[in-house]
């Protein structure tokens, strides 16, 4: 049961907070909200393959921190599917 909480809790927080922070920074610099949100969604993701390889090399995969990091990476991998479906909708003209 703890792994589901890590997956949804830590992963959701990381994606949500990173998206909101980067979107806010992009809006501050005057970008349109749709472009700012797209940039925020993109920056909320990371490369699972690279991170897992590094964790394996350093032996972090068997630690609690490694398990939590894997939960975040797994959430990102799952979240990319709705993101890819949502981003093209941001290119539609406002009505």
Order of alpha helices (4+ residues) and beta strands (2+ residues): alpha-alpha-alpha-alpha-alpha
